Amino acid sequence: MLEMGAMRVILIAAQSLDGRITFHENPGAAFASEADRGFFREALAGFDCSVMGGGTFRVSEKRIRERAADGRLLVIMTGRAGGAGFGGRAGVVEFSGAAPGEVLAGLRARGMKQCAVLGGGRIYGAFLAAGLVDEVWLTLEPRIFGAGVALAGGVAVDARLKLLSVGRLSPDTLLLKYAVAR
């Protein structure tokens, strides 16, 4: 049970067997299976907010803007002052240059209860390094890339995880859910 003002923060990612969240230098998770895309859409329905980096937003901007009326607040973390050039909309798509802890504090203050961290690698790494993630939901796609963005995006992290569940999204695609050990 969540304490008053508490918020669960769940990192959601799809990756290759060798830990890459992009196929070589191609941005985004277009390599993810249809099974993962279905899981992702269904899972997001249980969140009242999500956070992603500017690069991840640019890759998916059209799809995000089409679904902007789903009631879930999306915060884009970007170095651009106020997300200049992106056209945010308060309460729907907002841009922030704040650090991860400040972003989450602002979401908590607005009554948010469950936040999905959606990438990219530097965002995942920053949230993990700051100790802000409660769970990691990882789709493991049966592919090996040898190159691409690593899950923690080159950020030095030492997050210890406890396996909560293993499931199959398809005969070859696994969904691993972990709690971050505190």
Order of alpha helices (4+ residues) and beta strands (2+ residues): beta-alpha-beta-alpha-beta-beta-alpha-beta-alpha-beta-beta-beta
